[in-house]
Amino acid sequence: MERIGVVGCGLMGSGIAEIAARSGSQVTVVERDATALAAGRERIEKSLSRAVAAGKVPEEEAALARANLVFTQDFSDLALCQLVIEAVAEDETTKVEVFKKLDEVVLDPQAILATNTSSIPIIKLAMATKRPEQVIGMHFFNPVPVLKLVELISSLLTSAETTQRVNDYATGPLKKRVITSPDRAGFVVNALLIPYLLSAIRMLESGFASAEDIDTGMVVGCAHPLGPLALTDLIGLDTTLAVADSLYEEFKAPHFAPPPLLSRMTQAGLLGRKSGQGFYSYKK
């Protein structure tokens, strides 16, 4: 896995690109326009600079990462990649279009196409290609450079060789801890996490408790590093809604149904940290 592609350079894509570049791989990052590309490059640079300043990453490793990164708007620059990881918005139509493009431009017949989706069934993306046996879910967690977990999700058609190669790359060069999941919406972590977050939003929406008391209860009472509402702000309310919709569509269970407050806040652009306002304010 010497040549890696990353499609999308938002919060997740930039983190994936950073750790792949730090591991020594040549990384080509594709974004939809110059503005998004510049923002992604800046996000990676800030992350590397913070890690160096905190003594968590040696300056030589940060310099290696910078040298290994290439930023482009041209999908054809992914032609020689051995592994391409899609990390665009959590929207099924958008992701399907990305996988159709990747199938056309990635020339290596053994190349693996991975998705960082939080909940969309892998088989839906795999069937957009002519190589479904080489499509796999590779779900990272935010912030990618800090959190060690990766979920690997094989569809009914993913080959054992594909799964093993991606597992070896994640546990080896990327130094991640891997868990595996069948190809069901939400996989392991979000199938457990999303109902918990939605319950906290319902509690706030009903007036049962304040945001601060809900979060303090879980942080101080249950030793969670973040309360559920602060965590939703970190994940992004739009992403949380998208995952909840995907889970509800698949299982039709009431605890997966998004509360109206989550839908209205997303419609209002109150998306959490990335917009500067969610359940809490992050404006300077």
N, C-alpha and C positions, 0 to 999 in steps of 0.2 A: 504494500500500500504506500508507494512512494509519491503517487500523484493523486491528490484528493480534490474534488470539486465541492463547493458549497453554494447552493442556490438560495439567496436571501441573506441579508446581512443586518437583520434587526437584532433584538435582544438575544434570541437563541442562535441565529446564524453566525453572528459575530463571535459569540463564545465558542461555538464549534470550530470556526475557522481559526480562532486563536490557539486552542489546545492542539489542533492538528498541526499547525505551523510550529508550535513550540516542540512538538514531538519529533520534528525533523522532516516531515512531508512537505512537498511542494503543493501549495494550496491556491487554487483559482476560485475567486469569489465572484459570483454573478449577481447583479442587482438590476432592477427594472429601469432605473434612470440615474442620471448623474447625481442628483440631490441625495437619493437614498444610498448611493454608493459612497459618497463623501461622508455621510452620517455614519455609515457602518465602519469606514476606515477610522474615523475619529473615535468611535466607541471602542474599537480594538486598541488603539493607541493609548487611550485613557486607562483602559483595563491593565495593559502591560505596564504603564508608568506607575500605577497604584501598586501593582504587585512587586515591582522593583523597589519602590520607596518603602514598602512594608517588610522588605527582606524575604519575601516568599518566592521570588523568582530572581535568579542571578541576571545581571545586566547582559552577560553573554547569551543567555537563553532568549532574552527579550530581543536582542539584536538578531539572533538566528530566526526568530519568528517573523520579524519585520522583513528580513531578506527572503523568506519563503513565501510571502504573500503577494498575489497578483490580483488586482481588482479590474473588473471588466463589465460591460453591458452586453457582451456578445456570447450567446450560448455556445457557439461553435468553438470557443476557446476551451471548452470542456472535452474536446474530442478525444484526447489521449488519457483522460483520467481513468484510474482503476476502480475508484469508488466515488460516487457523487451522492451527497447528502442534501436532500431538499428540506428547507427550513422557511418556507414562505407562510403567509397568513393561514390560519386554521379554517380554510374554506375548501370544500371538496372539489368544486368546479375549477378553482385556481390550481389546486394540486394536480388534478387530472391533466390539465393543459401542460403543466410543467413536465410531467412524466411522458407525455406524448413527445414533447420537444427533446427531452433527454434521450429517448429511444431513437430518435432520428440522428442526433449529433454525436453521441458517444460511440466511438468506433470500435473500441476493444470488445471483442465478442465475449470475453470473460468478465467485463466490468459489472460491478454491482451498483444498483440504484436503490438508495435508502431514503426513507422518509422519517422526519422528526415529528410526525403528527402525534397529537395527544390522544386522539380518539377515533379517527377515521379508519374504517377497516382497510387493512393492507391490500386485500384482494381487489378492492375497487381501483386502487392505483396500479397494481400489478397488471390488471387486464387492459390498461391503457397502453401497454407495451407489447412487444413481440418476444419478450424475455421474462415472463412472470416468475420463472424459477430463480431469477437473479434480483428480485425485488424483495426488500425486507424492511421492517420497521426498526428504527434505531432512535429511540426516544430518550433524549437528554433532559436534564432538569436545570432550572434557572436559579442562580447563575452557574453557567456551564463550567467555568474554570474552577469553581469552588466545590460544587456538589459532585460526589463520586459515582452516582448511580446512572446506569444506562439500562433501559428496558429493551430487549430484543424480541421482536414479534415476527414470527414466521407465518405466512399465509398457508393455505392448503397446498399451494404450488411451489413455495420456496424450497429450494434444494438444501439438503444437509450440508453440502459443500459451501454454499453461500452463508448459511448460518454459522458454520465453523470459522470461515475466513473473517467474518465481521466480529465474531466473538474474540478471536485471536487479536484483532486490531484494537478492539475496545479495551481488553484486559492487558494487552501488551503496551504498545507505544502510547496509548491514551491514558493508561493507568486507572481505568474505571472498574467499578464493581458491576457485574452484569447479573440481571435476573431475566428470566424468560417468561413469555406470556403467550397464550393462544390468541388468535386473531379475533378478538371480540372488542367492541367499542369500549374505550376507557382503559383496556389492558388491566394491569394489576393496580398501579398506584392511583390513577384517576377514578377508577371504579370505586375505590374506597374514599378518596379525598373529596371528590366533588359533592357527594351527598352531605358531607360534614360542612363544607363551605356554604352550600345552599341552606342548610339548617340554620347557620349563623345569620345569613341574610334574612331569612324568614323571621327569626327572633327579633332582629332590629326592625324589620318592616312592621311587625305587629305591635311595636312599642314595649315589648316585654323587658328589654334591657338596652342600655346605650351601647354604642360601638366600643367605647373605651372599657366598659365593664365586661362585655363579651370577650374582648381580647385579653384583658387582664386576667379574667377567670381561667382562660386556657394557658396563658403564659405562666402565671404564678401558681395556679392550682394544679396544672397538669405538666408543667415543665416543657411546654412547647416553645421553640425559639421565637415564633411569631404567632399572634392570634389569627383566627380564621379570616377576619375582615382585612387586616393588614396583609395577610398572605394573598388574598384575592386581589388587592391593589398591586401587589408585586407581580402576580401572574398576569394581570390584566383582566378587567371585567369582560371585555369582548371575547377573549380567549376562554374564560370560564364559561360564558354563555354558549359559545360554540361547542365546547366539550359537553356541557349539560344537554344541549339540543341533540347532539349525536348519541349520547347515552339513552335519552328518553325515546328517540326514534327507534333504537334497536330493542330496548327492553320494555318500554311503556310502563315502567314502575314509577309510582308517584314521587318517590324521594329523588328521582332524577329530573323532575320537572322544574324548569327555572322559575323562580319567584318573579312577579311583575316588577318589583323594584330593580332587580338585576337587568331586566330588559329595558326599563325606562332609563336607567343610568347609562347604559350602553348607547341607546339612541341619542342621549344628550351629549355624548362624547366624554362622559366622566369615566374614564377607563382605568384610573389608578395612577401609579407612578409615572407611566409613560405620557400621560396627558397633563400631569400636575395636580389632578384632583380625582379622587374616588371616594371611598368612605372616609379618607383623611386628605388633608391638603399637603401637597409637596412643592408648592410654589415658593420660590425664594423671595 
